[in-house]
Amino acid sequence: MWQTNKEKQLLRAMVALRNEAEAARFLRDLMTQSEIEEFANRLQAAEMLSDGRSYTDVQKATGLSSTTIARVSKWLQGGEGGYRAILNQLHHGSPISQVRRGLP
């Protein structure tokens, strides 16, 4: 994974984003509205699972299938650490968490 030049280019593009507005514009151009909603639901599922919520609660809140929730759980527990890293950033004073809480 992340071996081809185009995959590496995507990573460089994401790292180059400077703020939420740039990220929003880039992701909207890159993905369909349905894809954005799907990925947002997966992140919400990861957050809920990390808070100890049940698959049933996650499914009701996100509309994700039990298969997708199980996959998110698998990656949350033993994947590359991406979900854990971003959830830690969202909850420990990063600019993203400040935006999320409506802080300046």
Rosetta silent file (secondary structure, phi, psi, omega in degrees, C-alpha in Angstrom):
SEQUENCE: MWQTNKEKQLLRAMVALRNEAEAARFLRDLMTQSEIEEFANRLQAAEMLSDGRSYTDVQKATGLSSTTIARVSKWLQGGEGGYRAILNQLHHGSPISQVRRGLP
SCORE:     score description
SCORE:     0.000 S_00000001
   1 L     0.000  147.384  178.543    0.000    0.000    0.000 S_00000001
   2 L    60.523   37.526 -177.039    1.112    3.570   -0.715 S_00000001
   3 L  -100.641  -33.043 -176.242    3.767    2.307   -3.100 S_00000001
   4 L   -79.207  160.163  179.138    2.879    3.888   -6.420 S_00000001
   5 H   -60.962  -38.326 -178.926    3.695    7.469   -7.276 S_00000001
   6 H   -69.702  -34.196  176.025    0.013    8.365   -7.531 S_00000001
   7 H   -67.807  -42.119  177.581   -0.684    6.893   -4.069 S_00000001
   8 H   -64.910  -36.545  177.448    2.253    8.804   -2.604 S_00000001
   9 H   -61.848  -40.646  177.401    1.009   11.942   -4.372 S_00000001
  10 H   -61.661  -44.660  177.217   -2.353   11.540   -2.626 S_00000001
  11 H   -60.918  -45.134  178.845   -0.627   11.311    0.758 S_00000001
  12 H   -60.990  -39.552  178.961    1.481   14.398    0.003 S_00000001
  13 H   -62.850  -43.233 -178.909   -1.669   16.274   -1.024 S_00000001
  14 H   -66.247  -41.584 -179.925   -3.417   15.397    2.229 S_00000001
  15 H   -67.750  -27.816 -178.393   -0.440   16.381    4.357 S_00000001
  16 H   -75.548  -15.250 -179.218   -0.169   19.679    2.472 S_00000001
  17 L   -64.166  131.412 -172.968   -3.673   20.785    3.503 S_00000001
  18 L   -97.397  -20.115 -177.063   -3.324   23.713    5.900 S_00000001
  19 L  -160.263  176.244 -176.812   -6.775   24.055    7.410 S_00000001
  20 H   -62.527  -37.188 -179.115  -10.317   22.759    7.521 S_00000001
  21 H   -64.581  -44.398  177.511  -11.466   24.942    4.621 S_00000001
  22 H   -63.407  -42.608  179.495   -8.744   23.610    2.319 S_00000001
  23 H   -61.825  -43.344 -179.911   -9.482   20.051    3.423 S_00000001
  24 H   -61.717  -45.043  179.775  -13.194   20.515    2.782 S_00000001
  25 H   -64.401  -44.359 -178.881  -12.605   21.867   -0.726 S_00000001
  26 H   -63.991  -49.110 -177.932  -10.114   19.143   -1.594 S_00000001
  27 H   -64.888  -35.005  178.391  -12.229   16.281   -0.273 S_00000001
  28 H   -66.763  -38.649  176.979  -15.354   17.626   -1.986 S_00000001
  29 H   -70.676  -32.514 -176.060  -13.520   17.756   -5.308 S_00000001
  30 H   -78.511  -38.323 -171.909  -11.999   14.312   -4.719 S_00000001
  31 L  -121.841  160.404  172.611  -15.081   12.437   -3.519 S_00000001
  32 L   -77.156  165.141  176.484  -18.794   12.285   -4.127 S_00000001
  33 H   -59.753  -38.613  178.393  -21.176   13.436   -1.393 S_00000001
  34 H   -63.110  -40.384  177.799  -22.036    9.779   -0.737 S_00000001
  35 H   -65.985  -40.783  177.462  -18.361    8.911   -0.255 S_00000001
  36 H   -60.023  -46.430  179.238  -17.902   11.825    2.141 S_00000001
  37 H   -62.728  -41.192  179.014  -20.893   10.639    4.167 S_00000001
  38 H   -60.882  -47.365 -178.520  -19.589    7.054    4.168 S_00000001
  39 H   -69.360  -35.679  175.860  -16.166    8.062    5.464 S_00000001
  40 H   -64.306  -39.513  177.095  -17.693   10.407    8.034 S_00000001
  41 H   -64.762  -39.079  178.578  -19.879    7.524    9.235 S_00000001
  42 H   -64.702  -40.718  177.559  -16.841    5.253    9.515 S_00000001
  43 H   -65.612  -41.456  176.534  -15.018    7.827   11.621 S_00000001
  44 H   -61.180  -40.848  178.550  -18.102    8.231   13.807 S_00000001
  45 H   -62.159  -43.467  178.910  -18.253    4.437   14.158 S_00000001
  46 H   -61.166  -41.876  179.521  -14.598    4.318   15.225 S_00000001
  47 H   -64.250  -45.721 -179.797  -15.246    7.014   17.800 S_00000001
  48 H   -64.588  -42.477  178.843  -18.316    5.256   19.160 S_00000001
  49 H   -64.386  -39.207  179.155  -16.556    1.882   19.295 S_00000001
  50 H   -67.384  -22.915  176.087  -13.583    3.419   21.090 S_00000001
  51 L   -86.283    2.266  177.070  -16.076    4.789   23.634 S_00000001
  52 L    85.818   13.521  179.355  -17.333    1.236   24.210 S_00000001
  53 L   -72.769  152.916 -177.855  -20.630    1.582   22.373 S_00000001
  54 L   -77.207  159.316  174.988  -22.279   -1.557   21.001 S_00000001
  55 H   -56.457  -39.134 -179.433  -22.438   -2.507   17.327 S_00000001
  56 H   -62.162  -44.377  177.721  -26.210   -2.015   17.548 S_00000001
  57 H   -62.122  -43.040 -179.441  -25.803    1.555   18.807 S_00000001
  58 H   -63.986  -43.513 -179.489  -23.237    2.272   16.098 S_00000001
  59 H   -62.673  -43.067  179.002  -25.463    0.818   13.398 S_00000001
  60 H   -63.596  -40.984 -176.486  -28.448    2.887   14.530 S_00000001
  61 H   -75.146  -32.711 -172.145  -26.421    6.098   14.670 S_00000001
  62 H  -108.627  -23.916 -174.405  -24.514    5.689   11.412 S_00000001
  63 L    78.207    5.949  178.981  -26.584    3.418    9.194 S_00000001
  64 L   -72.836  153.074  176.345  -23.465    1.364    8.483 S_00000001
  65 L   -72.885  158.871  177.980  -23.768   -2.375    7.927 S_00000001
  66 H   -63.097  -31.361  177.316  -22.612   -4.750   10.630 S_00000001
  67 H   -64.476  -44.687  179.190  -19.876   -5.917    8.245 S_00000001
  68 H   -66.571  -40.399  178.595  -18.519   -2.379    7.871 S_00000001
  69 H   -62.887  -41.502  177.463  -18.717   -1.803   11.627 S_00000001
  70 H   -62.742  -38.873  178.036  -16.793   -5.041   12.212 S_00000001
  71 H   -65.639  -43.214  177.078  -14.149   -3.886    9.720 S_00000001
  72 H   -61.153  -43.719  179.579  -13.845   -0.513   11.463 S_00000001
  73 H   -60.951  -42.921  178.925  -13.537   -2.321   14.792 S_00000001
  74 H   -59.584  -46.791 -179.063  -10.828   -4.596   13.393 S_00000001
  75 H   -71.280  -32.968  177.420   -8.797   -1.636   12.122 S_00000001
  76 H   -63.963  -40.197 -176.474   -9.422    0.310   15.317 S_00000001
  77 H   -81.796  -36.061 -172.136   -8.040   -2.567   17.400 S_00000001
  78 H  -145.087   14.090 -178.015   -5.161   -3.773   15.277 S_00000001
  79 L   -76.381 -142.728 -178.385   -4.756   -1.878   12.040 S_00000001
  80 L   -82.386   -6.708 -179.160   -2.138    0.707   11.222 S_00000001
  81 L    91.636    6.444 -177.560   -3.165    2.937   14.114 S_00000001
  82 H   -65.613  -45.190  178.241   -4.767    5.560   11.905 S_00000001
  83 H   -61.946  -47.411 -179.031   -8.127    5.604   13.662 S_00000001
  84 H   -60.054  -43.863 -178.180   -6.481    5.758   17.102 S_00000001
  85 H   -61.531  -46.961 -176.850   -4.123    8.544   16.045 S_00000001
  86 H   -71.593  -35.822  177.154   -6.852   10.760   14.632 S_00000001
  87 H   -65.253  -38.313  175.772   -9.227   10.106   17.532 S_00000001
  88 H   -62.955  -41.938  178.494   -6.459   11.085   19.951 S_00000001
  89 H   -65.172  -39.512 -179.446   -5.864   14.289   17.997 S_00000001
  90 H   -66.478  -26.501 -174.077   -9.575   15.074   17.922 S_00000001
  91 H  -107.822    2.405 -176.908   -9.849   14.676   21.685 S_00000001
  92 L  -128.658   47.017  168.605   -6.626   16.214   22.935 S_00000001
  93 L    80.703   13.828  176.415   -6.630   19.878   21.962 S_00000001
  94 L   -72.616  163.234  176.488   -5.647   19.804   18.317 S_00000001
  95 H   -54.828  -33.129 -179.761   -7.063   22.521   16.048 S_00000001
  96 H   -62.938  -44.561 -178.172   -9.478   19.936   14.645 S_00000001
  97 H   -67.067  -31.756  178.165  -10.993   19.278   18.066 S_00000001
  98 H   -66.869  -40.560  177.507  -11.336   22.997   18.686 S_00000001
  99 H   -63.926  -43.746 -178.258  -13.282   23.403   15.452 S_00000001
 100 H   -59.022  -37.796 -178.912  -15.400   20.394   16.379 S_00000001
 101 L   -87.430   -0.478  178.493  -16.307   21.939   19.724 S_00000001
 102 L    80.850   20.646  179.016  -16.991   25.313   18.107 S_00000001
 103 L   -87.178  158.441  179.769  -13.973   27.053   19.656 S_00000001
 104 L   -70.460    0.000    0.000  -12.065   29.776   17.829 S_00000001
